[in-house]
Amino acid sequence: MKWLVTGARGMLGADLMSRLAAEGADATGLDRAALDVCDEAAVHEAVAAHRPDVVVNCAAWTDVDGAEQDLRVFDANHGAVIHLAGACRRTGARLVQISSDYVFPGHGPHGEDDETGPINEYGFSKLYGERAALEYARSYVVRTAWLYGAHGRNFVATMARLAAERDTVDVVADQHGQPTWTGDLADRIVRLVASGAPYGVYHGTNAGETTWYGLACEVFTLLGHDPERVRPTTTDRFPRPARRPVNSVLRHDGWARAGLEPMRDWREALHAAWPHLALDPR
């Protein structure tokens, strides 16, 4: 099976390429410099040249607040998916489109088949991308959330840095979600495709749930710091351009279709990921 991964130097893309290498898979990774997924001609040329069996689209606009004012988010998260899905349909490749918990209004837990209803522009762009993938190609849409990993900026790394810089850190305790390690998600994507599961929507998050405050406390504990240095606060103390879901926890009913167990608990995953994150414990 030949794989093509876009956004291959991003947090998820890099872990996916590592996972495929460990499998001995025939995989090509293209970063933004190698392929602008918003360029339709370039997308069709790349897919035609590499002739993959599977395309995994890890390229995306991820600036949630910036999306409120910059309509390029729809080029990156919707238009690009139309290009990729069209190229996949032309060559017969399967498409894995990475989506987001933000397609929901945030009154979870949400199942794969629950009604969507984004509350910010980023969420709308990801929802339109889902629809394009499912309409134009044989696609798996994998919704994920609260990602952290070794290859990009993320909340876990930020908390580790702040632990070394500040005596206390204020973190919101009224947003609920599922921290998800990109290493676990990369493994799940490979297993999903290999399973021959029905095409459709799957929720790719680690199990359980917590708040940003709860996650920060766990990071401080793993660093050997006193978690009491993390102080709970509320969302209204940190106004942002884009609204955030109050509860974006995702259910995992769809994995039964693939004969796969849900991903492991978020805390177990964080402990397993810790040696790979190379965070300074000082």
N, C-alpha and C positions, 0 to 999 in steps of 0.2 A: 504494500500500500504506500503510495506517495503522498506526502503531506506538503502543503504550502501554508506558511504562517505569516500573516501581516502583523505589523506592529511588533516585530520579533525582538526588539530590544527594550520593550516596556516591561513592567513588573510581571504581568501574566505571560506575555509572549516569551520572555527569557526563560521562565520556569518551564513553559511548555516545550521549548526547544531542548532544554536539558533533559526533560522526561523522555522525549522522543529519541534523543541520542542514547540514553540509557537502554532503550528498547532496541537499538540498532535500526531504527526506522529510517527510511529514505525521506528526509525532511529538509526543506528549503525555507529559511527565514528571511523575510524582507522587512527592513526597518523603513522609517519615513523617508530617509534619504534615497533608498533604493526603489520605493514605490509610494507615490502619492495616491492614496485610494480615492481621492476626490477627482482624479483625472481618469475619465472613462476609457479613453483610448489606451492609456498606460495599463490600466487594470486588465482589459481584454488581452493586451499583448502579453502581459506577465503570465496570466493563466494559460493562454494558448502555448506559450513557450515552455512552461514547466510541466504542463499536462498532469496536474495532481489529481489524485482520487478524492482528496479531502482538502478543503480550504478552511482554515480557522481564522476568523477576523478578530484579531486582538487590537487593531488600530481603532482609535476613537477619540473624540473630544471629551475630556474628563473634567474641565473647569466648570463646575456646576454654577457658581456665581457669575462667571463671565458669560455664560450662556444666556443670561437674562437680557443682555444688551447686544450680543454678537450673533447674528443669524448664521454665521458660518458653522455653528454647531449642527445645523440641519444638513449642510453639505457633508460634514464628516460622519454624522451618525445616521443619516437617512439616505442621502444621495449616494454616498460611497457604497452602501449596502445594495442599492439598486444595481450599481455597476458590477459588484462582486457576484451578486445572485445571477445577473444576466450572463456573466462570463461562465459561471458554473453550469448554468442551464445549457449553454452552447457546447460545453466540453463534456458534460455528463458528470462533473464533480459534485460531491456533496459539500454543503456549507455548514459550518458551525458559527453562529453569530452570538457574540457575547452581549448580553443585555443587563438590565439593572432592576433592583428593587424599586427604583424611583418611577417605574411605570404605574405603580399603585399610589392611591391617595395617602396611605400610611395609617390605616386603621386595621392593622393585621392582628393575627397571622393571616397571610394570603396564600391560597392554593394556586396551582398553575392555571386553573380554569376560572379563577375569580375575575370579576369585572375589573378592568383597569381604569385609571383615572388620575393621570399625573397632576401634580400641583406646582410644577415649575417647567421651564422651557427645556432643560436638559432631559427631564422625564418624557416630555412629548417627543423629543428627537429620538430617544431610544425606543419608544413605542412604535414610531413610524418605521424605524429600522427593523424591528421585529416583524412587522407586517410585510415589509418588502421581502425579507428573507423567506418567510413562509409562503408568500404568493408566487415568487419567481423561481425558486429552486427547491431541491430536496434538502431541507434544512433542519438542523437542531438549533433551537434558541435556548441558550443557557443564561438564565438570570442569576446574577450574583450581587454581593453587597459587602461593604466594609472591608475591602481587600487590603492586605498587607503582605509584604514579601521583601526579598533581599535586593531587588533591582529598581526601586523607585521610591519616591516620596510617599509617605503614608503615616497614619495616625500613630502606629506603634513606634516608628522611628522618631516621630516628633516628641512623643512622651519621653522616650529615652534621652533625647537631647535636653528637654526642659528639666528633667530630673537632675541633670548635671549643672544647669544654669540657675535654677530658682529654688527658693526654700519651699514654696508651696505652688500648686497649680490648680486653678479652678476649671472643672470639667462638667459639662452638662450631664444631668442624671435623669432627664425626662424624655430622651430619645432611645427607643429600644430597637435592637437589631442583632445581627449575627456576624461577628468578626470572622473573616475567612482567609485562610492562608492560600496564597497563589500556588504553592506546591501541591496542596491537596486538590485544588481545582484543576490544575494541569493534569494530574493523574486521573481525575474523574472524567475529563474530556476525552482522554485517550481510551479509557475503559468504555465510555458511552458509545463512541464510534465503533469500537471493536465488537460491542455486544450485538450490533444489528438491531438496536431498539427502534421502535416506530419514530418517524420524524415528528417534531412538535416541540413543545415548551417543557423545559426541565429547570428546576431550581437548584443552582449550584452554590449553596452556602453550607458552612459548617453548622452542625446541629446545635440545639440549645438557643439561649438568648441572653443578652446582657444589655447594659447601657454604655455610653462612652465613658462614663465615670467608672463603671465596673471594669471595663477593659483597661483603663488607665491604672487602676489599683493593682490589677494583675501584672501589668508591665513593671510597676514600681517594685512589686514583690519579687519578680524574677530578677530584677536588677540588684536586689539586696537592700533596697531602700524601704523606709517606713511608708506603707500605703496611706497612713494618716496625713501625709503631706499632700495628698490629693483631696481637694475639697469639692463637694457636690454643689452644683448650681443649676440654673434653669436656662432654657433656650432663649428666653426674652432678655437675658443679660448679655447675649452675644448676637445682636441683630445682624442678619446677612441679607444680601440682595435676593437670594433664592430661598423660598420656604423649604423646610426639611420635614419629612414624614415623622410623625410622632412614634409610630410603630410600624417598621418595615420588615418585621420578621416574616420569613417565607416558610411555608410548609413544603414537604418533600414527597407528596403522594405519587408524583410521576415516576419515581425510581422503580416502583413495582413493575411498570411497563417494561423496564430494561432488565429486570431480574437482578438489580443492584441494590445494596443497602444504602441508606442515606449516609452522607459524609459524617465523620466523627464529630464529637462535641467540640465546640470552639475552644474551650480551655485546654483540652487534651491536644488539640491541633497546635495551639500557641506554644505549649511546652515542647512539642516535637519540633516545631519550626525554630525554636530559640537558637540552637547552635548554628543554624544556617543564616540567621539574620545578622550575626557579627556586630551586635550592638555593644558599645563601650559600657561596661558595668560601673565605671567610676562616676 
